[in-house]
Amino acid sequence: METLYHQTNKQIHEVQTHMGQLEKADAQSVHLVENEIQARIDQIFSNLERLEILTSKEPPNRRQNAKLKVDQLKYDCQHLQTALKNFQHRRYAREQQDREREELLSRTFTTNGAQKKILDVANMLGMSNTVMRLIEKRAFQDKFIMIGGMVITCIIMVLAVKYLT
């Protein structure tokens, strides 16, 4: 039992070392390191099952101490399993964000999709190009009028606050 306990404890420390390497691994080798860690954790769990069986066969005066050691190993192994799952979840979330970012960057946006649709409808109705250019010019002028109105409103509000308080 002691040799299996020490062997399992050594494997847990090796997995902890590999978890540190997992953080530093590049994108290509991260899957290999994850698989290796998972295989080692599975091996540790099988060793723990054998240790539990051996614990029940220990003499009564040593059984409690042996059970505590095995429970501690089990806790450490579950902690490693959880840490691996958390790392995988963070990696998957990061990969999903990267895919979404790339999708957004590759998408082409139109500056004024609604205006283009209106112009297409107007073309279908037979409005002349001159009328459509006047509409576009008016929309451009309206934008400057709106910005000017916002600036004047802000100035009036600042002056009102300054002089009325």
C-alpha positions, 0 to 999 in steps of 0.5 A: 500500500505504501508504494502505491500511495507514494507512486500516486502522490508522485503522479499528482505532483507531476500533474501539478507540474504539467498544469504549469506547463499547460499555461505556457503551451502554444496553441498547437501543443495545448491539446496534447498537454491537456490529453496527457494531463487527463490520462494521468488524472485517470490513472491517479483515479484508478490508483485511488480506487485500488488504494481504497480497497487496500485501505479496507484491508489494513489493520484497524490501528493503521486503517484510519491514518491510511484512509485520511491519506487516501482521502487527501490524495482524492481531494488533490486529484479532484482539485486537479481535475477541476483546475483542468476543466476550468483551464479548458473552459477559459481556453474555449471561451477565448477561442470563441471570442477570437472566432467572433472577433474575426467574423466581425472584422471580416464582415463588411458594413454599409454606412447607410443601409436604410438610405440605400434601400430607400434609394433603390425603392425610389429608383423602382418607382421611377424617380430621377437621378437628380431628385435622388441626388437632392435627397442625398444632399439634403440628408448631408445638410441635415446631419450638420444642422443636427450636430449644430443644434446639439452643440448649441443646446449643450452651450445653453445648458452649460451657461444656464447651470453656470449663471443660474446656480 
